[in-house]
Amino acid sequence: MEFADVVRLRRMVRAYHPARPVPDAVLDRLLRAAVHAPSAGFSQGWDFIVCRRPEDLATFWAATTDPAQEPDDWLRGLQSAPVLVVCLSDPERYLRRYAEPDKGWDEDDREARLGHWPVPYWDVDTGMAAMLMLLTAVDAGLGACFFGVPPERHADVLEALRAPADRRIVGVVSLGHAAPDRRSPSLRRGRRAVDEVAHDGRFGTPWHLRSRP
């Protein structure tokens, strides 16, 4: 598939055919793509937990949802995904990397070292890795969605999946063969035009497209 078509066709898929498995070869493609994401200092501070066995999926959903509460259509749709990839970031890997001689941010105080990062690149880089997964899924003819975990559930998920407590859950990629689902009502807002969001040299000077798509 042409790259432009992959970008154009990408959307958040929120319902899947649970009985149609995702081949391991496709999961390999997704993960190989993910580790080619850029990362500050080539720190590569990410981990990906692939949940594809029924017991692993059940463990994830048990840790993130209240069994006494009936799931809504959105959640039921996501729960039909045969694969979930939990995307974790590792801040400490960045702090260690930037304390190395070629970077030299060697303050003893951890808070001072964190002060070098007004934007948490460990989360940004992991998010870019997740985007590569989403695009690879489209190229493989599958549906995917990136969604978050309620903050009050993060510790429970890390413990349930036996992940280190210092990892941060950036989000989860659901993956599978897309099933019919309703069009997101948020799309009624419309896509912001390029000349509204892109600025030519200075903020407020619109970028005017010079070529046709």
N, C-alpha and C positions, 0 to 999 in steps of 0.2 A: 504494500500500500504506500502511496506517496505520502511524504511527511505532512504536506499541506492538508491532505484528506484526513490523516490521523488527528491533527489539531482540530479541524472543523467538526469531525464526528464525535470528539470526546464529550461526554456528558456524564452526570452522576446517575448511575443506575441503582435503583433502590428496590428491585425485585428480581429474583433469580429462579431458575429451574433447579431445585435442590438435588434432584436425582441425576443430573448431568454433571459428572465430575470434571474437574479441570486437570488435564494431563500434567504429570510431573515435568515433562519437557517445557511446558508453558511456564510453570512456576520457576524453573531454572532460568528461563529467558527473563522473567520479571526481576529476579534477584540479581542476575548479571547486569541488567540495565541499571538497577538501583545503585550498585556500588560504583557506577561511572558518574554519579552526581558529583558536582564540585563541592569542595569542603575547605574551609579556612585552614591554611597551613598544612593541607592534605591530612588533617586530623582524622577524618573519616569516623567521627564519633557517633555512629549509629549501630543499632541492632534491629533485626527483623525476626519476630516470632511468627512462624507460619502455622496457623491452626487449620488443619484439614481433616483430621480424624473426628468422628462424631463426639468422642469424649472430650477432645480438646475444645471444640466449638461450644459444647455444653458448659465446660469450665469457664470459658470467657464470658458467655452470656449470664451464667449464674453470678459471676463477680461484678457484672455491670448493671444488672437489672433487679428490680424488686419482684420476686415471684408472686407476691400478693396483689400486684398491680397488673391489670390487663394491658398488654402492649397495644399501641395504636397501629394503624395501617403502615406508617413509615417504619416502625420498629419491626413489625412482622415481616415486612419486605426484606429488610437487612438480615433478619434472622434466617432467611431462606438461602443465604449465600453459602455455597459449599466450601469456600476458603475465606479466611480472614488473615491479613498480615498486620500484626501489631508493630507499629513503627516507634522505636525508642531512641532517644538521644542521650548522650553521655557527656555532660558538662566537664567532668573531671578529666576526660581525655584531652579536651581543649586546653584546660589550665595546665596540664602536664606538658603538652606540646609547646605551648608558648612560654614555658619556663626553660626550654632548651636553648643552647647558646646562640643559635641563629635568630632567635626571637628575643630572648632576654628579659621577659616580663617575670622577674624572679622574686617579687615581693613575698615575704613570709606570710603576710596576712591574706587569707583567702578572699576576704571581702575586697581588699585592694586589687587583687588580681581580677576579680569579677568586674571591677570598675572599668577595666579596659574594654568591656563588652557591653556598651549601651544597648546593642541589639544582640540577643542570644543566638549566635551563629550555629550552635549545636542544634537548635530547633529549626532554624532556617535551612541548614544543609539537609537535615532529615526530611523536611518538607519537600525539598527539591528531589530527593531520592524517591519520595512517594509519587511525585508527579511523573517521574520516568516510569514508574510502575503503571500508572494510569494510562499513559500513552502506549506502553507496550501491550497492555491489555486490549486496547482498541485495535492495534496492529495485528493482534492474534485473533481478532473476531469475537472478543469477549466483552462483557460489561464489567464496570468497576465503579466504586464510590469511595470517597475519602470522608470519614466521619470521625467525630470526637468521642471521648469517654467523659462522662460527668466527673468533674474534679474530685468530688467526694468519694469516687470509686477508684481513683488511681492506685492507691496503696493496696486495695484489695486485688486489683488486676495483677499488679506486679507480684504479689505474694502467690496468687493462684497459679501464675505462669512461671513461678520460681525465678523471676528476674531480680537482679540486684535492686535494692531499695533506693539507690541513688540515681536510677534511670528516670527519665521523663517520658511520659506517653505523649507523643506529638499528635498521633492520630492512628486510625485503622483503615486499611484498604480492604474493602470487601470485593470479592471476585467470583465470577461465574458466568454462565450463559444467561443472558438477559431474558426476563419474562415480561409480559405486558404490564405496565404500571402507569399510573396517572402522571400527566405532565405536571411538573412542579409549579404551584401557583406563584412562586417567586419570579418565574420567568416573565410574568406580566409586567414586571418593572422595566423590561427591555434591556438590551445590552448598551452600555455607554459607548458612544461613538469615539473613534480615534481622536478626532479633533477636539474632543472634550477632555480627554485624559492625557494626551501627549502634548508637550509644550516645546516650542522651537526656540531653544537658547535661553529663554527666560520664562518663568511661570506666568501664565496668562496669555502668552502668545501661542495660539493654537498651531499644532502641526497639521499642515494640509497635505493629504495624500496626493502623491504625484503619479501613482500608477494604479491601474485597475487590478482587482483581485484575480 
